[in-house]
């Protein structure tokens, strides 16, 4: 019974396998019948093209012998000659070309291959003649040969003829642009390199050369745009980032120049820092600081002299016509403002007087809001630029690119931003770095560097002393401004910020006691003695000792130099400040 059951099971399994095979074969036939009509709708490359691509991959990987067999099988003689040359089989290449010349004596490719083999321009010229002046490759070879000889005029002429036959060759355009660049013909070089960027937008070197040409032609903003395109395709080159920093600085994009310097330091492992651009960036920070101070002063004067919009100031006859002058300006305001009555031309007021007031007041308010927005955006941009410059300087002093000049720039930056203690420390490190060698005692250039750094350090000591003395003074009476008191202590006139602060803190003008209180506060502040910190006296003494030592060391050689006289004057000023500080401390 067991054998019967096994036999029955075996027969059943064989039957099921047969049925499964029949089902699979029928399914495959159905699938083939379904997909076969679409076989000719798909493009499939020829075997010759696939073999050629395989040989090119072999060449890119260095398997020249494997590629040689494929090129010989496909009868690609040009590539075969290249393989022979790479394998130093000059005789085999020569025999092959001579055999091919017997078959096709007018083939310009063979003549160009002979020119490549023997580095002889006569073969290229023969190829150009036998092709009926229609073979661009022979002219390009002649142009490259002229470039190797540095005969740029001849090279440019050959490339001109080659591009007249085949203009869709970016390498030829690039070589022609290089030749014109060497000849000093910027416009022609710019035309050639622009064609390269149009045909191959990711050609970073062409964009870089376009930027250089625009810079020579006095167009820094166009150069900045070209380098921006260059960096889209080649962001790992510190040379291009350095060029970008220079061009951005010249175009007035200080924040972008600062970020480019940071990229240069990062990509060069901290070994590269373009100091002229960094100098200009610190100067830009100083200019923005000075511009902000002037703007605050002008705004304060305008606030004191002008009446608020909608006030009760008397208007002369014809003042209402000023609103027409703002029509062009108002058109640039967003469209949501066009629904206002003065823009719609409707009279929504209750009478003609209210309508006139709306027409006179709203343009002024709109202009003030617009100007306030522009000024706020400009201030934000300036603050971002100042922060970025400070970060670059702080990073640079911890990298191999740091030198005394970087410490000096950092000290100048700290001084501009009101960080007097940091300025003193940075300038002190600059002086120590410059004084490490005794060359400044005899070398004028080194002496001038040390003298300038020492003068800046002396100024930092004085600023720190005066700042600490002013901040340590007695507090002003209640109801008066601390800015006024500091201005009186320093013996200077009121600055624009002090006027603004005092105006904000002052009570209404109708109060008769305010002038007397302000005068009493100013008199009390003037008679309040300065509180001099002991550390300030020690720092002044250190500055005096440094200047005296420097003067003594350099007097034999540079005693008549202008910088030596400036150092002597600075030493006298430091000594006088030290005497005043000691007397103030003793009287207290």
Secondary structure, DSSP 8 states (H G I E B T S, - for coil): -HHHHHHHHHHHHHHHHHHHHHHHHHHHHHHHHHHGGGGGGS----HHHHHHHHHHHHHHHT-HHHHHHHHHHHT-HHHHHHHHHHTT-HHHHHHHHHHHHHH-TT-HHHHHHHHHHHT-HHHHHHHHHHTTS--HHHHHHHHHHHHHTT-HHHHHHHHHHHHHH----HHHHHHHHHHHHHHT-HHHHHHHHHHHHHH-TT-HHHHHHHHHHHHHTT-HHHHHHHHHHHHHH--S-HHHHHHHHHHHHHHT-HHHHHHHHHHHHHHTTT----HHHHHHHHHHHHHHHHHHHHHHHHHHHHHHHS--TT------TTGGGHHHHTHHHHTTS-GGGGGSHHHHT---SSSHHHHHHHHHHHHHHHHHHHHHHHHHHHHHHHHHHHHHHHHHHHHHTTSTT--HHHHHHHHHHHHHTT-HHHHHHHHHHHHHHHTTSGGGGT-HHHHHHHHHHHHHHHHHHHHHHHHHHHHTS----TTS-HHHHHHHHTT----HHHHHHHHHHS--TT-TTHHHHHHHHHHHHHHS-----HHHHHHHHHHHHHHHHHHHHHHHHHTTSHHHHHHHHHHHHHHHHHHHHHHHHHH-
